[in-house]
């Protein structure tokens, strides 16, 4: 597959968008007071090929003849682009946006000699290969060092062709049940039709941790004592155990407190279908289902109760390219979906492991074989976060990965 070889530059956007869009010039005088454009928000969705899109939404200024989106490299600047839209417009999607890091944008409304300016937002536009690297492989500049949330360097998830059953107990809160259904409904789209998932509500199986069965995820509401018994933690809001037969994931059993909310359910289902943690990067977050900050703390404002558009695009891209669970980083590299030369890393970011130490085999348990228990715990915590453990016997194919789920705002390492 052809490798990506070029990136857009700031000049591309500035040159391509000197003053696009429609709307009135706003030069006629008006006696009506001009309102203030308000509530500006932006969501950046990365696209392989560096045609990232930025979707702006806001509340239009009353009595505006025209509105202009100004984008600059510094706060208050407009050196990158000025995009004119109608006075009544409330949305605009811009593509391409070059992967240059952080830009600044605001909406300026005009009517005659009157001018009003909205709040300013930061637009984060990153190389989409970094996002794929972090969210599917747990590596690269946007991965969370020491807290990847998945096996590093190997695309995790259920086998190709799986029809996954995601089941929650009737004791789950309304928000948790909604998150379960909404996230399960995304699986077919996320995997480009390679997999699908059914959501269901079942009787409570109790707190005993057992393999829930092939291609099945079970989520139950639990007491703090039951959660602590599963993970050995004292202050976590839940615990998840993933079961494997050899390298293939077979099932997930999760217990959570009622206080954990819908985002935690979506977050853990996300891990089950193959997502890793990613740094909550400016402009990409909010929202980011699996996004956490660089110090290992859940982002308090950037988690939603289903898989967000940024992470969805990353997984769709991998499946559309033909990559599947058990795929290695070398295969992603050959497909042009990741890179070993991104340039300067984002502020606060660090690769989880040097690229030359990442696994080259789809045998995800190779780093654990022949190691002492202490060494295995150290590797498990590097891959899955503090308190995680991997239990397996070299002579069997049964493997269990157990990791705590921490509360928002609680450090995970």
Secondary structure as GFF3:
##gff-version 3
##sequence-region A 1 413
A	DSSP	alpha_helix	10	16	.	.	.	ID=ss1
A	DSSP	beta_strand	38	45	.	.	.	ID=ss2
A	DSSP	beta_strand	52	59	.	.	.	ID=ss3
A	DSSP	beta_strand	66	72	.	.	.	ID=ss4
A	DSSP	beta_strand	81	86	.	.	.	ID=ss5
A	DSSP	beta_strand	91	97	.	.	.	ID=ss6
A	DSSP	beta_strand	101	111	.	.	.	ID=ss7
A	DSSP	beta_strand	114	117	.	.	.	ID=ss8
A	DSSP	beta_strand	121	125	.	.	.	ID=ss9
A	DSSP	alpha_helix	128	137	.	.	.	ID=ss10
A	DSSP	beta_strand	163	169	.	.	.	ID=ss11
A	DSSP	alpha_helix	174	190	.	.	.	ID=ss12
A	DSSP	beta_strand	196	202	.	.	.	ID=ss13
A	DSSP	beta_strand	216	221	.	.	.	ID=ss14
A	DSSP	alpha_helix	224	231	.	.	.	ID=ss15
A	DSSP	beta_strand	238	245	.	.	.	ID=ss16
A	DSSP	beta_strand	248	256	.	.	.	ID=ss17
A	DSSP	three_ten_helix	258	260	.	.	.	ID=ss18
A	DSSP	alpha_helix	261	272	.	.	.	ID=ss19
A	DSSP	beta_strand	278	279	.	.	.	ID=ss20
A	DSSP	beta_strand	291	292	.	.	.	ID=ss21
A	DSSP	alpha_helix	309	321	.	.	.	ID=ss22
A	DSSP	alpha_helix	329	334	.	.	.	ID=ss23
A	DSSP	three_ten_helix	355	357	.	.	.	ID=ss24
A	DSSP	three_ten_helix	366	368	.	.	.	ID=ss25
A	DSSP	alpha_helix	373	384	.	.	.	ID=ss26
A	DSSP	beta_strand	389	392	.	.	.	ID=ss27
A	DSSP	beta_strand	398	405	.	.	.	ID=ss28
###
